[in-house]
Amino acid sequence: MSITFTGVVAMDFDRAIGLRGGIPWHISEDMRLFKKLTMGHPLLMGRKTYESLGRPLPGRQNIVLTRDEAYRAEGVEVIRDVAELERIKLMDSEVMVIGGAQVYSLLLPRMSCLHVSLVSGLHEADTYFPPFEEFFSSRSVVEKYEQFSHVIYRK
Ligand SMILES: NC(=O)c1ccc[n+]([C@@H]2O[C@H](COP(=O)([O-])OP(=O)(O)OC[C@H]3O[C@@H](n4cnc5c(N)ncnc54)[C@H](OP(=O)(O)O)[C@@H]3O)[C@@H](O)[C@H]2O)c1
C-alpha cells in the first residue's frame, strides 16, 4: 500500500494553532468538519496532541508519534519514527496528519494535500503552524463558515 499524507489543521491569520496544550478557540462547525475529513482514516499525531485529546478518536486508527520507548496508551498504536508506518496494517492508505506543530513540521514536505480551517482574527497562542505555502502549488476556498473558511492546498 502506498501511503499518502494529508494535513488537517485549524489556524488563525498568524498561523496560531495552540495555547497551553489546547486549541485557542472552540468552534463546533470546525469540529464537525474535522470529523468528516478524518473519519475512516488513520490519524497521525504527536504525543502532546494525543494527550490533549485524552482518548482515541472513534472510527479512526489512532497512531501516536513519540521518542519514549515505554510509551503506551489504550486504543492507540505507538510509533517512534514515521518509517514505522510501513509495518502497521493501516485502515486506509491516506494518513491524516492532525498535529501538533512538531508533527506538522516533520510531515509538511510529504503532504500531498493540506486542509486548513482558516479561523478569523488573531488569538493568544504559544504554538504555531510552520510557514507552508511554498510546499503547495494550488489553493482553493471550499466553503466559508461564520468563524472560518475551509481552504485546501494541493501539491
Ligand atoms: N489547531 C489545530 O488544528 C491543532 C491540531 C493539533 C494540535 N494542536 C495544538 O498543538 C499543540 C501541540 O503541538 P506540539 O508541537 O507542542 O506537540 P505535538 O507535535 O503534538 O507532539 C510533540 C511530541 O511528538 C513527539 N515527536 C515529535 N517529533 C518526533 C519525531 N521526529 N520522532 C518521534 N517523536 C516525535 C515527541 O513526543 P515525546 O516527547 O513523547 O518523545 C514530541 O514531544 C497543542 O496546543 C495542541 O492543542 C492544534
The ligand as an ORCA input file, in Angstrom:
! r2SCAN-3c Opt
* xyz 0 1
  N      -5.302     23.949     15.780
  C      -5.088     22.684     15.398
  O      -5.575     22.241     14.345
  C      -4.243     21.801     16.262
  C      -4.048     20.449     15.901
  C      -3.242     19.637     16.711
  C      -2.654     20.168     17.842
  N      -2.851     21.470     18.160
  C      -2.198     22.050     19.350
  O      -0.793     21.967     19.159
  C      -0.176     21.872     20.466
  C       0.733     20.647     20.498
  O       1.720     20.776     19.484
  P       3.271     20.467     19.803
  O       4.049     20.823     18.588
  O       3.627     21.092     21.121
  O       3.297     18.886     20.063
  P       2.951     17.593     19.141
  O       3.500     17.770     17.756
  O       1.514     17.248     19.290
  O       3.754     16.473     19.918
  C       5.142     16.616     20.121
  C       5.704     15.290     20.570
  O       5.674     14.361     19.486
  C       6.822     13.510     19.554
  N       7.655     13.743     18.376
  C       7.795     14.887     17.649
  N       8.648     14.704     16.638
  C       9.069     13.419     16.710
  C       9.949     12.618     15.942
  N      10.610     13.120     14.872
  N      10.147     11.332     16.293
  C       9.498     10.797     17.354
  N       8.634     11.514     18.133
  C       8.436     12.793     17.817
  C       7.554     13.887     20.839
  O       6.954     13.112     21.870
  P       7.754     12.696     23.226
  O       8.028     13.984     23.954
  O       6.798     11.789     23.941
  O       9.010     12.000     22.767
  C       7.168     15.354     20.996
  O       7.307     15.859     22.315
  C      -1.298     21.785     21.485
  O      -1.578     23.087     21.988
  C      -2.475     21.304     20.634
  O      -3.723     21.630     21.181
  C      -3.627     22.296     17.401
*
